Amino acid sequence: MSAVLELSIEQQIDLKREEMLKTAKIYGMRSEKTLKISEELDQLIIMYLSNKE
């Protein structure tokens, strides 16, 4: 049985940022993997900011 944890948007942003930095360290800042994660982080930040309005 698996439990689904619901993370706040702030927690999701923090985790995605950590993932991006780790990926950048391994593959470089301009790698396709890093850029994809960066775009996902951007979307989370946009969601966060739009919810604050």
QUIDAZI-V311643 format. One record per residue. N is the residue number from 1. RES is the residue in three letters. PHI is phi as a letter, one per 40 degrees, with the letter a starting at -180 (999 if undefined). Layout:
N|RES|PHI  N|RES|PHI
//
This chain:
1|MET|999  2|SER|b  3|ALA|c  4|VAL|c  5|LEU|c  6|GLU|c  7|LEU|c  8|SER|c  9|ILE|c  10|GLU|c  11|GLN|c  12|GLN|c  13|ILE|c  14|ASP|c  15|LEU|c  16|LYS|c  17|ARG|c  18|GLU|c  19|GLU|c  20|MET|c  21|LEU|c  22|LYS|c  23|THR|c  24|ALA|c  25|LYS|c  26|ILE|c  27|TYR|b  28|GLY|h  29|MET|c  30|ARG|b  31|SER|c  32|GLU|d  33|LYS|c  34|THR|c  35|LEU|c  36|LYS|c  37|ILE|c  38|SER|c  39|GLU|c  40|GLU|c  41|LEU|c  42|ASP|d  43|GLN|c  44|LEU|c  45|ILE|c  46|ILE|c  47|MET|c  48|TYR|c  49|LEU|c  50|SER|c  51|ASN|c  52|LYS|c  53|GLU|c
//
